[in-house]
Amino acid sequence: MRLSIQKCTQLLLVAAAAAYFSVATDNSSQVAIIRRAAGIPANAGGLEGFVQTCDALVTPCLVAASAATPLAAIGGGVAMAFGSRRGLQIVITALGILALLGSVKGIVA
């Protein structure tokens, strides 16, 4: 199935309308869950709440990436051993994601 530019534009407009509608209806239960999990006070203003949310969400992602990186490196090595051209790409991608998340954690802190 090939998508034309007109079809892509229509899909983009529908997605934008759905995003606007979800924000306009103020579905605050999801926002409250994230705010409570991040430990953000209800009266936080400016970038303080955003930074606290990022810090609270990046830490579990960094732990999960740290656990998955050795498995991806082993999997990529096995793929290279069996002649796959994508083995090195798997290893580099896993290490890159770990480095990216580590730098985000450093920037947020």
Secondary structure, DSSP 8 states (H G I E B T S, - for coil): ----HHHHHHHHHHHHHHHHHHHHTT-HHHHHHHHHHHT--TT--TTHHHHHHHHHHHHHHHHHHHHHHHHHHHHHHHHHHTT-TTHHHHHHHHHHHHHHHHHHHHHH-
